[in-house]
Amino acid sequence: MSESSLPLTVTAAGRPAPGQRAAGGLLRSLAPLLTEWLPRQRWFAGKGRPISGFSLVSATELLPCAHAGSGAGATPGLLHLLVRARQPAPPHEPGDGTGTGSGTDGSPDADCYQLLVGVRSVLPPEFAPASLGTPTDGPLRGRALYDALHDPRLTGLLLERLRSPGRLGPLRFVTAPGAAAVPSGLRPRVLDAEQSNSSVVYGSAYILKLFRRVDPGLNPDLELPLALARGGCARVPAPTAWFEAAAGPDGDAPDGPVAEGPGLTLGVLQPYLPGSGDGWQLAQRALAGRRDFTAAARGLGRATAEVHATLADTLPTAPLRGPELERLAAGMAARLEVAARAVPALRPYRPGLRNAFAAVAGLARLGQARRVQRVHGDLHLGQALCGAGGDEWTLIDFEGEPARPLHERRLPQPVVRDVAGMLRSFDYAACQQGTGERWTRDWAAANRAAYCAGYADVAGTDPRDDARLLRAFETDKAVYEVLYEARHRPAWLPIPLSAVRRLAAAGD
């Protein structure tokens, strides 16, 4: 096979595959373009670190690329790529005490990215903002390459693939058991608000979430909604279909979603909820009009508890005993030290904050234990949608914190971790109206209390009754926020610092 032609499928996992020579030529020709283009994408995780090279995991033609045209009636090519970007390892930051992190290939310096590349002989002007460039050699020499998610013709093809389950090389397209048939011809539009992923809405019926930075194993954003659907929970849209890179160099995988090993979850299709507003937007409107939000907050607490109850029924739970509690507290304390070294404004509050973590270790010395289970992992107002009636909440985006390794995001956690995330979100919402305003502090406090009361309506226990663990998780979250805002949004730093002052004083 010559390097001027592109094979239907080439893989670079486990052993040499047919078309390996073309694959090498493809990657060499794309490397200069990707080195410039990838760091400019919002979902690229390695910003601030140079790219030293790439390795190809797989390349699959979803539409033939060698003779892609450019005219109105011409068919563009569509190339699916999984590419590892090699970079210097980031500075070490401690995990949560329940696991350790690594990169996609077992090291922290090789993140794997999913790319969908459109191919045309000449790029139409409307796709110019999505351009990757034109290779000067290799099998796609002289072709115009661009991010295919901005081309409705190519995103329409993705939906057709998901409507017809099956395999294409290392890719596997799966329809959820019992899911309603997806109609054809739904008009696609890419959303522009994503940070760590990309989404395409089809008509007003479905949304396809594509994971850009991917890790081996089952992504919780597929795993947990599937479990909730099995448990009959209506608070989360059930997956309709998904696609993945199947385990093994030949694309072999058992029935059902890839669970472990080299398989990667690539995208999930779910019902779209038009007309819903996310909790952040709704809270901001309430604040702007100085309107009461406690009824909505209480409903959101009930929805969270229903999701937690179903996850506990459908997936394993475990006890969190003395040694695990001590490791949890030690991880929180270590993250505090890392953040304090980076953000001097945090240092005066360290003694009070340490007390919050020491109280968790104290639970271990008292012989106490807690239950852990699967949780949302990154719960905040923006991860909750409310219908037009204002009283029915739906939770979305179960991926967890994208910066954490996938195996950490799949670990069982105390449910108060999710509760703490939502409590911090109420504070953030209120602070948008001013960190020093008394009425905004009262608004946040009232809605934090309403949320916990709503949780207790369903769970039978109030999260505030587990005050030591809840305070520790809220403190840990506030410390994380201080570090994040100092690095990315310095103007927002007073928001988590106001929480830090409150939490530190509570421990004195």
N, C-alpha and C positions, 0 to 999 in steps of 0.2 A: 504494500500500500504506500503510495507516495504521500509526501507531506503537503501536496497541493490539494488533496482531497480529504474530507473529514468523514471518518467512519460513523455509522449510526450511533454506536455507543462505545465509549472507551472507559475503562476503569483502571484505577491504580491502587487497588487494595489486595494484599495477600500474595499475588503472583502476577507476572506479566500477562496482560490481556491482549486480544486482537486489537490492533490499532494503537499499541503503546507508542510506537514511533511518532504517529500523528499526534498523539496526546502530548508528547514532549514538545513537539513543534508548536502546538496550540498554546501551551502554557508559556513557553519562551516568548511567543509573539504577544501574548496578553499581559505579561508581567509589567512592562513599562506603563501601560494604560491603567492597570489596577493599582499600581503604586501611587499614581496621581489621583485616581478617582475614589478609591476606598476611603481614605482619611477624610474626605469631604462629606461622607454620608453620616447622617445623624445616628444611625444604628451601629456605626463602626466603634468597637469597644476599645481599640488600642490608640486612641488619640494621644498625641504628645510623645509617642515612641516611634522611632523609624522602622519601616518595614525592610527586613534584610533579605527576604525571598519568599517564594511561594512553593507549595507542593499541591499536586492535583489529587483529590480524592475520587472524583468521578466527573465525566462530561457526557451528557446525553442529549442527543438531538430530538426535541419534541416536534420540530418541523425542520425539514432539510435546509441546511445553511449554505451549501456550496454554490447554489445558483439562485439565491434569494434576489428578488427584484425590488424595484423602487416605485413603480407607477401606481396609480390608484387601484388597478386591478391585479397588481402583482402580489405574490405571496411572500411575506417576509419569513426569514428563518427564525427559529427559536431554540436556543441552546441553554440547557440547564447545567450549572456548574456547582460543584462543591470544592472549595479551594481553602487550603490552610495558609494563613499569613504568618510568617515567622517574624517575631519581634523580640527585643530584649525583655526579660521578665520585669513586671512592675514591682515597685517596692512591696515588701511583705506586709500584709495586714492580717491579724489573727482572725480565724473563723469564729463560729458561734459556739465552739466547745463541743460540738457533736459530730464534727467531720472535718476533713481537710480538702483543699481544693487542688485542682490540676487542670491543665489545658486539655484540648480535645485528644491529643496524642499522648497524654500522660505527663506532659510538661506544661508549665504555665505560660509558655511563649509561643504557642501555635494555635490560635483560635481558628475554627472552621467556619466559613461563611457560605451561605446559599446565595447564588446569583442567577438571575434569569435574564439572559442577554438576547435582545433582538438583533437581527442581522439583515441589512439591506445594502443594495449596491450604492444608493444615495439616500442620505437621511432626509426625510421630509422636514420642513421648517418647524412644524408643531412639536417635533420630538427633540429639537436642538437642546433644550435644557436637560434632557436625560442622556445626552451623549457620553459614551465612554471614550470615543476616539476611533481611529482607523489603524489597524495593524499594518506594519510595513513589511512583514514576512509571515511565514506560517500558513496554515490551511485557510485562514480567513483574510489573507493579504488583500488590502485594498477595499475591504468591506466596511461599511459604517456600522458600528456597534453602539447599542444604547440599552438603557434599563427598560426591559420589556414590560414592566408593570404600568408604564405610561402609554402603552399601545393597546387600545380596546380590542383590537383583533387578536392579539396574543393572550391577553388576560381572558378573553372569551374561550380560547382554546384550552386554557387551564380548567375552566369550568366543565368543558366537554370531557376532558380526561377524568375529572372527578365523577361525572355522571356515568362513566363506563368503567367499572372496576377492572383492574388487571395490572400486569407488569410491563414495564419497558426498561430493559436492562436492569440497573440497580434500583430503579424507582418502582414503587408499588402504590397503586391508587385503590382506596378501600371505601366502601359504603357501609355506614353503621347499620347493624341489624335492625330491621323494622322501620328504618327511616323512610319518609315519604319521598317519592321520586322527585328529583330536581328538574324543573322545566328547562327546556332549551331556549336560547335566544334572549336571555336576560342581559340587559345592557350593563356593562361593567364601568366602574369609576374607581380610581385609586384615591384613597384618603391621604391627606398630607399632614396629619397630626401625630403620626407615630414617632416614637423615639427609638426603641430597641427592636422594633419589627415593622412590617409593612402590612397594610390591609387593603383589600379590594371589595367593594360592595357591588352586588349583582342585583339590578333593579331595586326593589325595596324589600327583597325577600331573604337574601343571604349575604353573609360577610365571610370572606376568606382571609384568615390571618396567616401570614407567611413569616416563619422564624428566620431571621437573617443570620444570627450567630447561633450555631447549632452544636449540640453535644451528643455523644452516644447515649442511647437509652430513651425511654418513654418520657416525653415532655409532660409535666403536670397539667399544662393547659389542654391536653387531650385526656390524660389519665383521670383527672379529678372530675371533669364534666361527664365522662363516661360512667364513672362510679356513681355520681349523683343521679344520672338518668336511670341506672339500674335500681337505685333506691327510691325512685319515684319522686325526687325533689324537683319541684317546678321553679325553684328560685334561680336556676342556671340554665341557659339554652343548651339543649343536648346536641352534641356533634352530629352532623348529617353525613359528613365524609371527611377523609383526610388522606394525605399522602406522605410517604416516608422513603428513606433509603433503606432497603431491606438488608438484613444481616447477611454477611458472607459475600465473597467476591463475585458470585454468580447471581446475586439477588435472591437467594433462597431464604425463606423465613416461614415460620409457622403461621397458621391462621390467627387473626387478631392483630392488634398493634404490636410493633416491636417493643419488647420490654427491657432487654438488657443487651450487652455486647455492642457490636459495631453499628447497629441500626440507629438511624436518626429520624426523629419526627420533624417533618419539613413544613407542613401546613395543615390547618384545620378549617373546615367549612361548617358554619353554624347559622341558625336563623338570625336574621337581622331584625332589630327592634326599632323601626322608624317611629319618630314622634316621642321617643324617650329622651329625658334629659339626665345627664350624669349628676351625681350628688354634689360635686364641686360647683357646677354651674347653678344648681338649684339653691345651694347654700349662699352663694354670692348674691343671687337675686334677693333672697330673703334678707340678707345683711344690708344690701343697698336700700331696701325699702323699710328697714328696721322692723321686719315682720317676724312673728314667732315661727320657729322651725322644729319645736320639740316633738310635735306629733309625727313628723317625718323621721326625725332621729329615732324615736321609739320604734317606729315600724322597721327602720333599718337594723336596729338591734335585734328585733324578732327574726328578720330574714337571715342575719348572720348566725343566730343560734340554730335555726332550722338547717342551714347548710352544715354547720358543725355536727349536728346530731346525725344527719344522714351519712356524712363521711365516717363518723365513728361506727355506724352500723354496717357499712359496706367495705371498709378497709381496716387493716389491723391497728390496734392500739397497744400501748405498752406502758409499764410503770416507769416513772422517772425517780429513781431512788437516790440515796445519799451521794455516792460517787459521781453520778451524772449531774446532780444539782450543783455539786462543787465545781465540776468542769464547766457547767453553764455559767456560774458566777465568775469563774476565772477568765473565761473568754470575754465576758462583758468588761471586766476590769482591764484586761489587756487592750481591748479596743479603745477604752477611755484614755489609756496612756499614749497610744498611737495618735489619737485625735488631739490630745493636749500638746504633744510635741509639735504638731503641725499648726495649731490654732492657739496662740498665746492667750486669747480672751477666755478660753475655757479653763485655764490653769487655776484661777482662784477658787473654782467650785469643785475641784477634785475631791477634797475630803468628804463633803456631803454626798457627792455622787457615789463615791466608793462605799459609803454606808448602805446605799440601796442594794449594791451587789453583795456586800457582806451579809445582808439580811437573808439573801437566798441561800448562801452557804450555811447560815445559821439554821435554816430549815433542815438541812442534812444532819446537823449535829443534834437536832431534836428528834431525829429518827423519822421525820415526815417524808412523804412521797407525793408525787403528782402523777396524773395520767397525761400521756402525750398521744397525739393522733395526727393525721394529715389535716392541714389547715390551708387557708388561702395563701399566706406567706408574704403578701405585699398589699394588705387591705388598706384602702383609703377611700375618700369620698369619690374620687375619679374612677374607682373600680365598681361603682354601683350605679345602676340605671333605674329610673323611676318613670312609670307610665304617666299618661295625661291626668289620671285620677289623683296622683300624688300620694297614694298609699300602698302601692304594690312595687316592691323593690326586687331587682334582679342583680346578682353579682356576676362579674365578668373577669377575664384576664387572670387565670389561675396559674400563670407561669411562675410566680414568685419573683424574688429580686433577681433580675437578669444578670447582674454582675457576679452573683454567686455561682459556683459550679453546679451543674444539674443534680448531681448526687446529693449535694447538701440541700437543695430545694425540695427534694423528695423525702427528706427525713421527717418523722413525726415530731410535732412541737406541742407545747401547751397552748390551749385555745386562747389564753390571754395575750399571746403574741399578736394575733389578729386584732383583738380588742384594743390593745395599746396602739396599734397602727391607726385605727379609726379615731381614737381619742386625740392623737397628735394631729390628725387631719382636721378635726374641728378647731383646734387651736390655730392651725395654718389659715383656715378659712377666715376666722375672726380677725386675724392679724392683717389681712389684706385691707381692712378698714382702719388700721392704725394700732401699733403695739401698745400705746399708752392710754387708750380709751377705756374708761371703766365699763361702759355699756357693752363693748365688744368682749371684754373678759367675762362679764356676766352672761352674755350670749353663749360663749363657748362652754362655760361651766354648766349652764342649763341643758345644753344639748349633749354634753358628755354624760350627764346624769340620766337624761332621757334614753340615750342609747343603751346604757347599762341596764336600766330598768326594763327596756324592751327585751334585751337579751334574757333577763331573769324571767320574764313572762313565759318564755318557751323552755329555757333550760332548767328552771326551778331553782337556780342558784345565781346570785348576782356576782359578776366578775370583781366588783369592789370588795367582796368578802375575802378574796385572795389578795389582800392589799400588798403584801411583800412582793409576790411574784409579778403582779400587775405593775407596781411601781418600778421594779427592776427592768421590765421590758420597755416601759415608757421611757425610762432614763436612757436605756441602750439606744432606743430609736432617736431620742433627742440628740445624743452624742453623735450618732451617724449623720443626722441632719446638719449639725454644726460643721462637721468636716466637709460634707457635700456642698453646703452653701458657701463656705470659705473658698472652695476650689472653683465652683462654677457660677454662683450667683451671690457675690459678696454683699449686694444691696439687701438680700434677704436674710443675712446672718442674724440680725436682731430677733427674728421670729423664733428660731430654736434656742437662742441664748435666753430669751425671756422664760422659756420652759425650763431651761437648765437652772436658772436662778430659783424658780419655784421648787423644782425637784430637789435641789441641793439643800434648800432651807428645810424641806420636809424631813430630811435625814439628820438634821443637827440636834 
